[in-house]
Amino acid sequence: MSTTFFDLIRHGEPAGGQMYRGHKDDPLSELGWQQMRDAIQVEDQWDHILTSPLLRCR
């Protein structure tokens, strides 16, 4: 029997500050990029990555 693990990672802060975006395609701010770098470790490895096509998620 094998075990499947899922990591759920939310994107960092988008450019333009806090607001409801829906499908608005804002990229990450510099702070957002730092938040993403802080959320992962060098030893993290994934077999598959699923993501929204929006810039802030890619």
Jmol script that loads the backbone (N, CA, C; Angstrom):
load data "model"
ATOM      1  N   MET A   1       0.839  -1.176   0.000  1.00  0.00           N
ATOM      2  CA  MET A   1       0.000   0.000   0.000  1.00  0.00           C
ATOM      3  C   MET A   1       0.888   1.245   0.000  1.00  0.00           C
ATOM      4  N   SER A   2       0.589   2.189  -0.876  1.00  0.00           N
ATOM      5  CA  SER A   2       1.375   3.420  -0.918  1.00  0.00           C
ATOM      6  C   SER A   2       0.552   4.589  -0.360  1.00  0.00           C
ATOM      7  N   THR A   3       1.260   5.596   0.064  1.00  0.00           N
ATOM      8  CA  THR A   3       0.622   6.781   0.618  1.00  0.00           C
ATOM      9  C   THR A   3       0.853   7.952  -0.323  1.00  0.00           C
ATOM     10  N   THR A   4      -0.173   8.732  -0.552  1.00  0.00           N
ATOM     11  CA  THR A   4      -0.069   9.925  -1.389  1.00  0.00           C
ATOM     12  C   THR A   4      -0.136  11.152  -0.502  1.00  0.00           C
ATOM     13  N   PHE A   5       0.791  12.071  -0.713  1.00  0.00           N
ATOM     14  CA  PHE A   5       0.826  13.320   0.042  1.00  0.00           C
ATOM     15  C   PHE A   5       0.529  14.479  -0.894  1.00  0.00           C
ATOM     16  N   PHE A   6      -0.195  15.470  -0.380  1.00  0.00           N
ATOM     17  CA  PHE A   6      -0.495  16.677  -1.130  1.00  0.00           C
ATOM     18  C   PHE A   6       0.027  17.882  -0.355  1.00  0.00           C
ATOM     19  N   ASP A   7       0.735  18.762  -1.028  1.00  0.00           N
ATOM     20  CA  ASP A   7       1.126  20.049  -0.454  1.00  0.00           C
ATOM     21  C   ASP A   7       0.254  21.105  -1.117  1.00  0.00           C
ATOM     22  N   LEU A   8      -0.437  21.888  -0.328  1.00  0.00           N
ATOM     23  CA  LEU A   8      -1.239  22.985  -0.854  1.00  0.00           C
ATOM     24  C   LEU A   8      -0.517  24.286  -0.514  1.00  0.00           C
ATOM     25  N   ILE A   9      -0.162  25.032  -1.537  1.00  0.00           N
ATOM     26  CA  ILE A   9       0.567  26.278  -1.340  1.00  0.00           C
ATOM     27  C   ILE A   9      -0.221  27.396  -2.011  1.00  0.00           C
ATOM     28  N   ARG A  10      -0.519  28.407  -1.246  1.00  0.00           N
ATOM     29  CA  ARG A  10      -1.219  29.568  -1.794  1.00  0.00           C
ATOM     30  C   ARG A  10      -0.192  30.574  -2.303  1.00  0.00           C
ATOM     31  N   HIS A  11      -0.547  31.279  -3.358  1.00  0.00           N
ATOM     32  CA  HIS A  11       0.378  32.278  -3.910  1.00  0.00           C
ATOM     33  C   HIS A  11       0.638  33.388  -2.896  1.00  0.00           C
ATOM     34  N   GLY A  12       1.729  34.093  -3.096  1.00  0.00           N
ATOM     35  CA  GLY A  12       2.055  35.236  -2.244  1.00  0.00           C
ATOM     36  C   GLY A  12       1.251  36.464  -2.652  1.00  0.00           C
ATOM     37  N   GLU A  13       1.599  37.600  -2.073  1.00  0.00           N
ATOM     38  CA  GLU A  13       0.869  38.849  -2.323  1.00  0.00           C
ATOM     39  C   GLU A  13       1.009  39.297  -3.780  1.00  0.00           C
ATOM     40  N   PRO A  14      -0.098  39.535  -4.470  1.00  0.00           N
ATOM     41  CA  PRO A  14      -0.033  40.052  -5.837  1.00  0.00           C
ATOM     42  C   PRO A  14       0.293  41.549  -5.856  1.00  0.00           C
ATOM     43  N   ALA A  15       0.802  42.025  -6.973  1.00  0.00           N
ATOM     44  CA  ALA A  15       1.034  43.459  -7.168  1.00  0.00           C
ATOM     45  C   ALA A  15      -0.298  44.192  -7.042  1.00  0.00           C
ATOM     46  N   GLY A  16      -0.275  45.377  -6.460  1.00  0.00           N
ATOM     47  CA  GLY A  16      -1.500  46.156  -6.327  1.00  0.00           C
ATOM     48  C   GLY A  16      -2.143  46.064  -4.959  1.00  0.00           C
ATOM     49  N   GLY A  17      -1.566  45.256  -4.050  1.00  0.00           N
ATOM     50  CA  GLY A  17      -2.091  45.188  -2.694  1.00  0.00           C
ATOM     51  C   GLY A  17      -3.314  44.299  -2.555  1.00  0.00           C
ATOM     52  N   GLN A  18      -3.936  44.415  -1.403  1.00  0.00           N
ATOM     53  CA  GLN A  18      -5.067  43.552  -1.067  1.00  0.00           C
ATOM     54  C   GLN A  18      -6.342  44.035  -1.743  1.00  0.00           C
ATOM     55  N   MET A  19      -6.987  43.142  -2.455  1.00  0.00           N
ATOM     56  CA  MET A  19      -8.286  43.398  -3.080  1.00  0.00           C
ATOM     57  C   MET A  19      -8.816  42.080  -3.608  1.00  0.00           C
ATOM     58  N   TYR A  20     -10.108  42.009  -3.869  1.00  0.00           N
ATOM     59  CA  TYR A  20     -10.674  40.816  -4.492  1.00  0.00           C
ATOM     60  C   TYR A  20     -10.287  40.847  -5.964  1.00  0.00           C
ATOM     61  N   ARG A  21      -9.703  39.778  -6.477  1.00  0.00           N
ATOM     62  CA  ARG A  21      -9.225  39.762  -7.851  1.00  0.00           C
ATOM     63  C   ARG A  21     -10.032  38.843  -8.762  1.00  0.00           C
ATOM     64  N   GLY A  22     -10.561  37.759  -8.229  1.00  0.00           N
ATOM     65  CA  GLY A  22     -11.244  36.827  -9.114  1.00  0.00           C
ATOM     66  C   GLY A  22     -10.289  36.330 -10.180  1.00  0.00           C
ATOM     67  N   HIS A  23     -10.548  36.647 -11.425  1.00  0.00           N
ATOM     68  CA  HIS A  23      -9.685  36.212 -12.529  1.00  0.00           C
ATOM     69  C   HIS A  23      -8.767  37.317 -13.032  1.00  0.00           C
ATOM     70  N   LYS A  24      -8.699  38.444 -12.325  1.00  0.00           N
ATOM     71  CA  LYS A  24      -7.773  39.511 -12.707  1.00  0.00           C
ATOM     72  C   LYS A  24      -6.357  38.953 -12.621  1.00  0.00           C
ATOM     73  N   ASP A  25      -5.549  39.193 -13.624  1.00  0.00           N
ATOM     74  CA  ASP A  25      -4.270  38.497 -13.773  1.00  0.00           C
ATOM     75  C   ASP A  25      -3.074  39.328 -13.312  1.00  0.00           C
ATOM     76  N   ASP A  26      -3.038  39.708 -12.025  1.00  0.00           N
ATOM     77  CA  ASP A  26      -1.907  40.457 -11.488  1.00  0.00           C
ATOM     78  C   ASP A  26      -0.764  39.504 -11.155  1.00  0.00           C
ATOM     79  N   PRO A  27       0.475  39.879 -11.494  1.00  0.00           N
ATOM     80  CA  PRO A  27       1.629  39.061 -11.089  1.00  0.00           C
ATOM     81  C   PRO A  27       1.921  39.273  -9.613  1.00  0.00           C
ATOM     82  N   LEU A  28       2.851  38.499  -9.079  1.00  0.00           N
ATOM     83  CA  LEU A  28       3.251  38.672  -7.682  1.00  0.00           C
ATOM     84  C   LEU A  28       4.066  39.954  -7.510  1.00  0.00           C
ATOM     85  N   SER A  29       3.920  40.566  -6.341  1.00  0.00           N
ATOM     86  CA  SER A  29       4.770  41.693  -5.968  1.00  0.00           C
ATOM     87  C   SER A  29       6.115  41.126  -5.503  1.00  0.00           C
ATOM     88  N   GLU A  30       7.066  42.023  -5.224  1.00  0.00           N
ATOM     89  CA  GLU A  30       8.348  41.552  -4.673  1.00  0.00           C
ATOM     90  C   GLU A  30       8.119  40.829  -3.346  1.00  0.00           C
ATOM     91  N   LEU A  31       7.224  41.367  -2.508  1.00  0.00           N
ATOM     92  CA  LEU A  31       6.893  40.692  -1.250  1.00  0.00           C
ATOM     93  C   LEU A  31       6.284  39.320  -1.532  1.00  0.00           C
ATOM     94  N   GLY A  32       5.426  39.229  -2.528  1.00  0.00           N
ATOM     95  CA  GLY A  32       4.805  37.952  -2.891  1.00  0.00           C
ATOM     96  C   GLY A  32       5.832  36.909  -3.293  1.00  0.00           C
ATOM     97  N   TRP A  33       6.844  37.322  -4.064  1.00  0.00           N
ATOM     98  CA  TRP A  33       7.913  36.390  -4.444  1.00  0.00           C
ATOM     99  C   TRP A  33       8.688  35.929  -3.212  1.00  0.00           C
ATOM    100  N   GLN A  34       8.953  36.852  -2.289  1.00  0.00           N
ATOM    101  CA  GLN A  34       9.661  36.465  -1.067  1.00  0.00           C
ATOM    102  C   GLN A  34       8.825  35.502  -0.235  1.00  0.00           C
ATOM    103  N   GLN A  35       7.517  35.740  -0.167  1.00  0.00           N
ATOM    104  CA  GLN A  35       6.632  34.832   0.570  1.00  0.00           C
ATOM    105  C   GLN A  35       6.668  33.434  -0.045  1.00  0.00           C
ATOM    106  N   MET A  36       6.700  33.349  -1.365  1.00  0.00           N
ATOM    107  CA  MET A  36       6.764  32.036  -2.022  1.00  0.00           C
ATOM    108  C   MET A  36       8.100  31.348  -1.745  1.00  0.00           C
ATOM    109  N   ARG A  37       9.193  32.096  -1.813  1.00  0.00           N
ATOM    110  CA  ARG A  37      10.501  31.503  -1.506  1.00  0.00           C
ATOM    111  C   ARG A  37      10.542  31.001  -0.062  1.00  0.00           C
ATOM    112  N   ASP A  38       9.924  31.747   0.845  1.00  0.00           N
ATOM    113  CA  ASP A  38       9.903  31.355   2.258  1.00  0.00           C
ATOM    114  C   ASP A  38       9.022  30.126   2.510  1.00  0.00           C
ATOM    115  N   ALA A  39       8.069  29.862   1.614  1.00  0.00           N
ATOM    116  CA  ALA A  39       7.106  28.767   1.813  1.00  0.00           C
ATOM    117  C   ALA A  39       7.661  27.400   1.437  1.00  0.00           C
ATOM    118  N   ILE A  40       8.775  27.371   0.711  1.00  0.00           N
ATOM    119  CA  ILE A  40       9.324  26.084   0.287  1.00  0.00           C
ATOM    120  C   ILE A  40      10.732  25.907   0.847  1.00  0.00           C
ATOM    121  N   GLN A  41      11.155  24.647   0.901  1.00  0.00           N
ATOM    122  CA  GLN A  41      12.482  24.293   1.386  1.00  0.00           C
ATOM    123  C   GLN A  41      13.282  23.684   0.243  1.00  0.00           C
ATOM    124  N   VAL A  42      14.588  23.762   0.333  1.00  0.00           N
ATOM    125  CA  VAL A  42      15.460  23.211  -0.708  1.00  0.00           C
ATOM    126  C   VAL A  42      15.177  21.725  -0.932  1.00  0.00           C
ATOM    127  N   GLU A  43      14.868  21.006   0.145  1.00  0.00           N
ATOM    128  CA  GLU A  43      14.656  19.563   0.028  1.00  0.00           C
ATOM    129  C   GLU A  43      13.253  19.187  -0.465  1.00  0.00           C
ATOM    130  N   ASP A  44      12.352  20.151  -0.640  1.00  0.00           N
ATOM    131  CA  ASP A  44      11.015  19.846  -1.160  1.00  0.00           C
ATOM    132  C   ASP A  44      11.122  19.300  -2.581  1.00  0.00           C
ATOM    133  N   GLN A  45      10.386  18.234  -2.849  1.00  0.00           N
ATOM    134  CA  GLN A  45      10.349  17.625  -4.184  1.00  0.00           C
ATOM    135  C   GLN A  45       8.918  17.239  -4.491  1.00  0.00           C
ATOM    136  N   TRP A  46       8.503  17.453  -5.724  1.00  0.00           N
ATOM    137  CA  TRP A  46       7.150  17.103  -6.138  1.00  0.00           C
ATOM    138  C   TRP A  46       7.211  16.280  -7.414  1.00  0.00           C
ATOM    139  N   ASP A  47       6.322  15.311  -7.519  1.00  0.00           N
ATOM    140  CA  ASP A  47       6.211  14.519  -8.735  1.00  0.00           C
ATOM    141  C   ASP A  47       5.330  15.213  -9.764  1.00  0.00           C
ATOM    142  N   HIS A  48       4.337  15.959  -9.281  1.00  0.00           N
ATOM    143  CA  HIS A  48       3.411  16.672 -10.165  1.00  0.00           C
ATOM    144  C   HIS A  48       3.058  18.011  -9.528  1.00  0.00           C
ATOM    145  N   ILE A  49       2.846  19.009 -10.375  1.00  0.00           N
ATOM    146  CA  ILE A  49       2.401  20.321  -9.902  1.00  0.00           C
ATOM    147  C   ILE A  49       1.170  20.711 -10.699  1.00  0.00           C
ATOM    148  N   LEU A  50       0.100  21.043  -9.997  1.00  0.00           N
ATOM    149  CA  LEU A  50      -1.127  21.534 -10.620  1.00  0.00           C
ATOM    150  C   LEU A  50      -1.296  22.980 -10.199  1.00  0.00           C
ATOM    151  N   THR A  51      -1.569  23.863 -11.146  1.00  0.00           N
ATOM    152  CA  THR A  51      -1.686  25.272 -10.828  1.00  0.00           C
ATOM    153  C   THR A  51      -2.676  25.970 -11.750  1.00  0.00           C
ATOM    154  N   SER A  52      -3.192  27.067 -11.294  1.00  0.00           N
ATOM    155  CA  SER A  52      -4.009  27.941 -12.122  1.00  0.00           C
ATOM    156  C   SER A  52      -3.093  28.566 -13.184  1.00  0.00           C
ATOM    157  N   PRO A  53      -3.627  28.928 -14.334  1.00  0.00           N
ATOM    158  CA  PRO A  53      -2.806  29.594 -15.353  1.00  0.00           C
ATOM    159  C   PRO A  53      -2.561  31.081 -15.055  1.00  0.00           C
ATOM    160  N   LEU A  54      -3.148  31.630 -13.983  1.00  0.00           N
ATOM    161  CA  LEU A  54      -2.965  33.040 -13.676  1.00  0.00           C
ATOM    162  C   LEU A  54      -1.515  33.313 -13.265  1.00  0.00           C
ATOM    163  N   LEU A  55      -1.000  34.514 -13.605  1.00  0.00           N
ATOM    164  CA  LEU A  55       0.388  34.874 -13.341  1.00  0.00           C
ATOM    165  C   LEU A  55       0.771  34.722 -11.876  1.00  0.00           C
ATOM    166  N   ARG A  56      -0.122  35.088 -10.959  1.00  0.00           N
ATOM    167  CA  ARG A  56       0.227  35.029  -9.536  1.00  0.00           C
ATOM    168  C   ARG A  56       0.372  33.597  -9.048  1.00  0.00           C
ATOM    169  N   CYS A  57      -0.100  32.637  -9.801  1.00  0.00           N
ATOM    170  CA  CYS A  57      -0.009  31.228  -9.407  1.00  0.00           C
ATOM    171  C   CYS A  57       1.094  30.472 -10.124  1.00  0.00           C
ATOM    172  N   ARG A  58       1.458  30.905 -11.281  1.00  0.00           N
ATOM    173  CA  ARG A  58       2.499  30.206 -12.022  1.00  0.00           C
ATOM    174  C   ARG A  58       3.840  30.472 -11.430  1.00  0.00           C
TER     175      ARG A  58
END
end "model"
wireframe off; spacefill off
backbone 0.3
color backbone group
